[in-house]
Amino acid sequence: METGRPNSHKRKQEQDRLKLARLSKNSMDYARACLILSNLLSIFSIIVAGDDLRIYSMNMEHGILC
């Protein structure tokens, strides 16, 4: 993905943003399906820097953030 790079095209940036949005939504849906908890706090962070794509997630379970 090339979002944020100065030499990337506008269309490519828009496609990458849509990919990140889909990835985020799919991650949240997957976490909810796996844990089968309706009142689960989930925090997702997607960081794109240079050639790196990092995805972080935290879940609140029984009052413990893990």
C-alpha positions as CSV (number, residue, x, y, z in Angstrom):
1,M,0.0,0.0,0.0
2,E,1.2,3.5,-0.8
3,T,-1.2,5.7,1.1
4,G,0.6,8.9,2.2
5,R,3.6,8.6,-0.1
6,P,4.1,11.8,-2.1
7,N,4.6,9.9,-5.4
8,S,1.4,7.8,-5.2
9,H,-1.6,8.6,-7.4
10,K,-4.9,9.9,-5.9
11,R,-6.7,6.9,-7.2
12,K,-4.2,4.5,-5.5
13,Q,-4.5,6.5,-2.2
14,E,-8.3,6.1,-2.3
15,Q,-8.1,2.4,-3.0
16,D,-5.6,1.9,-0.1
17,R,-7.9,3.8,2.2
18,L,-10.8,1.5,1.3
19,K,-8.6,-1.5,1.8
20,L,-7.7,-0.3,5.3
21,A,-11.3,0.4,6.1
22,R,-12.3,-3.1,5.0
23,L,-9.5,-4.6,6.9
24,S,-10.5,-2.8,10.1
25,K,-14.2,-3.8,9.7
26,N,-13.3,-7.4,9.0
27,S,-11.0,-7.5,12.1
28,M,-13.7,-6.2,14.3
29,D,-16.2,-8.7,12.9
30,Y,-13.8,-11.6,13.3
31,A,-13.0,-10.6,17.0
32,R,-16.7,-10.4,17.8
33,A,-17.4,-13.8,16.1
34,C,-14.5,-15.5,17.9
35,L,-15.2,-14.2,21.3
36,I,-19.0,-14.3,21.1
37,L,-19.3,-11.3,23.5
38,S,-21.8,-8.6,22.7
39,N,-20.4,-6.1,25.3
40,L,-16.7,-6.4,24.3
41,L,-14.6,-3.2,24.1
42,S,-12.3,-3.5,21.1
43,I,-9.8,-0.9,20.0
44,F,-8.1,-1.3,16.7
45,S,-5.2,0.9,15.4
46,I,-3.8,0.7,11.9
47,I,-0.5,2.5,11.3
48,V,0.9,3.0,7.8
49,A,4.5,4.4,7.8
50,G,6.8,4.0,4.9
51,D,6.8,0.3,3.9
52,D,5.3,-0.9,7.2
53,L,1.7,-1.7,8.0
54,R,1.1,-2.4,11.7
55,I,-2.2,-3.5,13.2
56,Y,-2.8,-3.3,16.9
57,S,-5.9,-4.4,18.8
58,M,-6.9,-4.4,22.5
59,N,-9.9,-6.1,24.1
60,M,-11.5,-5.6,27.4
61,E,-12.4,-8.9,29.0
62,H,-13.6,-9.3,32.6
63,G,-12.4,-5.7,33.3
64,I,-8.9,-6.5,32.1
65,L,-7.5,-4.7,29.0
66,C,-5.4,-7.3,27.0
